[in-house]
């Protein structure tokens, strides 16, 4: 019977079976090669070699591999730009430029000499072939991401150096290609350089603005992911349009979107997941399918050419990294990590050899013959293997050195509690917690929904459950676990206070309430009761735009804030936020407080971009109206009554914020306070008489009356 005929013709052409086989390779190759202690990337390449037409001929390298492979190649460069620590990159851009120039000049110089003297190639062929030694692809970048060291200094230098090296290599390729197309007139070099600079400037100017506009108006995760992917391909396509390779455009788009996609955000997790699960493995398998070991070892000069290419490429890259290490006094691990990232040949190398192979000289010979073509494939295989092993070993060493020993966190473990009661603010509150949390501590987020005992119902219980599940899903999309807590209590403030004490919570995040009547205070009864019943840090927040579109953080700090118990903690929170969002943190404080802030930031958060301005009198808070724009975050460091940094002018804070900063995103933070606060409200007995509360109210009434 026909339906029982399971015979297949090789190579397999049915899309279902092609995709199934690729998925099985992506699934089992890391498992198998992991047991053999072989890097996953090598496994993908070797699997491509096995199933390709030069192996068991199970699959042909059809258009699907070209399409997905190109997406994977763009993805590698895009993620490299997206994951780069821009603050560290700006600080080390001189080192990145030095590595990029050395990694271009040294391989192309020694390669040119070897090509002319030993391989006996012409000058033009020798230059093009030597440029292939200089180029490299960040094939092993997923290893760096897997070990969580993508923001390490040497990684930023290697990624920045890649941009420099590949740009120069692609310029050489474009010039040589234009030479045989009759396009190299006197202005060709100048015109090509002008086009690259103009297009790069347009991408850097328009793409961030388009991205910020889109993210502010559309918060759907799928739409945001498709939008980011479209920008990546647009940048790559425009770069190809002017005669350069698309990988340069993809990398540039990653750089300009770096600030809009924080590395702890759900969107970043989606981008990395799709790339590492599908597109990048497809690219690596496609590279393996190009390898033909029979041709390489079947005679001719292919093996000799491949040997020269491998020696020149690996030696040139090692010398460049060694010189960079010696010039800037870097460690051996940093040198090895730079070498591992910059020694793999794939993308630009393939582009160069295919262009050279396609150019026919007047005598009928090809500019790059079949020996070079087959030697290139072996070059890709060997350099990817060497690069993977070196990167794996160096990344493991760096990650081990950076990881703090167990129980080495300062003070008590961090536990952040998010109060969820308004579905419109859940996403912003959870994103705030994700940004300020210590990523080295696990299970430090929890969300709480309080159901009032007096008005409890099944409907309220189900609504609270949905709120908690929504918060957990947002955190899970950033690969962070969030504990859900639902409880009955007399009121929300009482529920939060009891939960804080029962679970050892160190920080509380709540949203600024919506005023429902003219009698409500600006911060609301919830905030006032929390401050009376808690000595932990409390953040009252209101966001009018998504956090990832903020461009600056303005922090107003009162005098003597450095003497509060929670000073170091809140400074760390906002420095971490500035580093994650890639925006500048501007402190307004007294001279004495500014000196303490600068010393603390210089010691613990040197990567944070900071500015400092004088604010001697808290009465001058209104000068911030000229400093805070719509896309800025205003942070007010307040204090509880009776604390060291408390000032009587704090009484005017609600009216000032309501009148002058109603159109700004803001956070009002109350830092940790030593000791337990005097609970002005007895939550266990709401009718209980409290003399302290009574006298406090009387004193406050007289204070307001005399001011009038």
ABEGO torsion letter per residue (X at the ends): XAAABABBBOBBABAAAAAAAAAAAAAAAAAAAAAAGBBAAAAAAAAAAAABAABAGABBBBAAAAAAAAAAAAAAAAAAAAABBAAAAAAAAAAAAAAAAAAAAAAAAAAAAAAAAAAGBBAAAAAAAAAAAABBBBAAAAAAAAAGAAABAAAAAAAAAAAAAAAAAAAAAAAAAAAAAGABBAAAAAAAAAAAAAAAAAAAAAAAAAAAAAAAABABAAAAAAAAAAAAAAAAAAAAAAGBBAAAAAAAAAAAAAAABBAABAAAAAAAAAAAAAAAAAAAAAAAAABBAAAAAAEEAAAAAAAAAAAAAAAAAAAAAAAAAAAAGBBAAAAAAAAAAAABBBAAAAAAAAAAAABBBAAGBBABBAAAAAAAAAAAAAAAAAAAAAAAAAAAAAAAAABBBBGABBEBBBBBBBBBABAAAAAAAAAAAAAABBAABBGABBBBBBBBAAABBAAAAAAAAAAAAAAAAAAAAAGBBBBBBBBBBABAAAAAAAAAAAAGBABBBBBBBBBABAABBAAEAAAAAAAAABABBBBBBBBABBAAABABBBBBBBBGAAABAAAAAAAAAAAAAAAAAGBBBBBBBBAAAAAAAAAAAAAABAABBBBBBBBABAAAAAAAAAABBAABBBBBBBBBBGBAABBAAAAAAAAAAAAAAAABBBBBBBBBBBEBBBBABBAABAABBBAAAAAAAAAAAAAAAAAX
